[in-house]
Amino acid sequence: MAFIMIDADKCNQDSLCIFECPAQVLQMDSETDLPVVTDDFEDVCLRCGHCVAVCPTAAFSLEWMPADACTPVESDLKLSSGQAEQFLRSRRSVRVFRDEPVDRAKLEKLIDIACYAPSAKNAQPWHWLVIEDPAQVWKLDGLIVDWMRSIIRADPAQAELLRLPRIVGMWEQGIYKTLRNAPHLFIVHVDETWPFGPEDSALALSYVELFSPTLGLGATWSGYFYRAYNSYPPMAEAVPVPPGQKVVGAMMVGRPKFKYQRLPNRNAPRIEWR
Ligand SMILES: Cc1cc2nc3c(=O)[nH]c(=O)nc-3n(C[C@H](O)[C@H](O)[C@H](O)COP(=O)(O)O)c2cc1C
């Protein structure tokens, strides 16, 4: 197998692909003056595509990632610092949703973008379970409350610390939903042996949250959902994932009911310079 394909007419021998490779599996062939792979390439390459991305002449292709199949970076679309700052600072946890479902195409687009998030070793370990039916989301909402009740019974001090009696009380009065009446829930699960599951999930779900407003959508983490999932068996029974997988994150998704007018302030950073 060749693994890489170099267009010799386009290659300018600048070695950027070699400098850029995080796994150091490329080297310059002294005879041809073109990049070649090391013996351990197949085992060690992260398949991240940095070599393809960095080549200014589109001379470098991976077998599974030809240069001409990769979207060029459009400089016109680059955000200014001010645009990026507003984009990041205006991200909000949306908790009040319109009572309407979201087209599957938009949900798919969110997941598609989320899969461009960084992941340890470029493992892209995410499996997405989408609870598309709002009635099922409400059922899970009730199970989260059952989980809270079980903590209140088993560990009242801990329950009080998490203010669970207050939440359950509000839920019982019909003035609070743990899943916020969201029409949809994204659940991320990964191979249970993968050590970076929570981090990889958090990053992908952050992409979901950040990209949502561009599609007229909003999202919020559901920490309660995956805490319940991993400690309350009836929840795992209600939404089983394949054997050998563990749930590492969840996010509520829907169309926001309200619009934010200001950027709320946050604490000053705690930094120590050394
Ligand atoms: C790990 C994690 C778990 C969270 N779980 C919940 C949750 O269960 N329910 C909820 O309404 N918000 C949840 N949030 C949202 C936070 O409350 C929110 O990010 C915070 O209040 C700041 O508001 P902002 O996201 O609009 O800046 C969670 C956030 C994170 C990062």
PDBQT file of the ligand as one rigid body, heavy atoms in Angstrom, charges set to zero:
ROOT
HETATM    1  C1  LIG A 301     -20.938  19.695  32.303  1.00  0.00    +0.000 C 
HETATM    2  C2  LIG A 301     -22.137  20.608  32.288  1.00  0.00    +0.000 A 
HETATM    3  C3  LIG A 301     -23.357  20.145  32.727  1.00  0.00    +0.000 A 
HETATM    4  C4  LIG A 301     -24.485  20.967  32.688  1.00  0.00    +0.000 A 
HETATM    5  N1  LIG A 301     -25.698  20.460  33.038  1.00  0.00    +0.000 NA
HETATM    6  C5  LIG A 301     -26.814  21.233  32.928  1.00  0.00    +0.000 A 
HETATM    7  C6  LIG A 301     -28.097  20.678  33.207  1.00  0.00    +0.000 A 
HETATM    8  O1  LIG A 301     -28.251  19.514  33.561  1.00  0.00    +0.000 OA
HETATM    9  N2  LIG A 301     -29.170  21.496  33.079  1.00  0.00    +0.000 N 
HETATM   10  C7  LIG A 301     -29.054  22.791  32.684  1.00  0.00    +0.000 A 
HETATM   11  O2  LIG A 301     -30.066  23.479  32.572  1.00  0.00    +0.000 OA
HETATM   12  N3  LIG A 301     -27.835  23.348  32.406  1.00  0.00    +0.000 NA
HETATM   13  C8  LIG A 301     -26.717  22.594  32.497  1.00  0.00    +0.000 A 
HETATM   14  N4  LIG A 301     -25.483  23.132  32.182  1.00  0.00    +0.000 N 
HETATM   15  C9  LIG A 301     -25.375  24.518  31.699  1.00  0.00    +0.000 C 
HETATM   16  C10 LIG A 301     -24.715  25.466  32.712  1.00  0.00    +0.000 C 
HETATM   17  O3  LIG A 301     -25.599  25.661  33.794  1.00  0.00    +0.000 OA
HETATM   18  C11 LIG A 301     -24.376  26.790  31.983  1.00  0.00    +0.000 C 
HETATM   19  O4  LIG A 301     -23.326  26.552  31.094  1.00  0.00    +0.000 OA
HETATM   20  C12 LIG A 301     -23.983  27.913  32.932  1.00  0.00    +0.000 C 
HETATM   21  O5  LIG A 301     -25.046  28.263  33.788  1.00  0.00    +0.000 OA
HETATM   22  C13 LIG A 301     -23.534  29.189  32.194  1.00  0.00    +0.000 C 
HETATM   23  O6  LIG A 301     -24.526  29.672  31.294  1.00  0.00    +0.000 OA
HETATM   24  P1  LIG A 301     -24.182  29.827  29.736  1.00  0.00    +0.000 P 
HETATM   25  O7  LIG A 301     -23.858  28.444  29.218  1.00  0.00    +0.000 OA
HETATM   26  O8  LIG A 301     -25.401  30.383  29.075  1.00  0.00    +0.000 OA
HETATM   27  O9  LIG A 301     -22.998  30.723  29.619  1.00  0.00    +0.000 OA
HETATM   28  C14 LIG A 301     -24.355  22.317  32.231  1.00  0.00    +0.000 A 
HETATM   29  C15 LIG A 301     -23.110  22.773  31.786  1.00  0.00    +0.000 A 
HETATM   30  C16 LIG A 301     -22.015  21.936  31.803  1.00  0.00    +0.000 A 
HETATM   31  C17 LIG A 301     -20.707  22.449  31.262  1.00  0.00    +0.000 C 
ENDROOT
TORSDOF 0
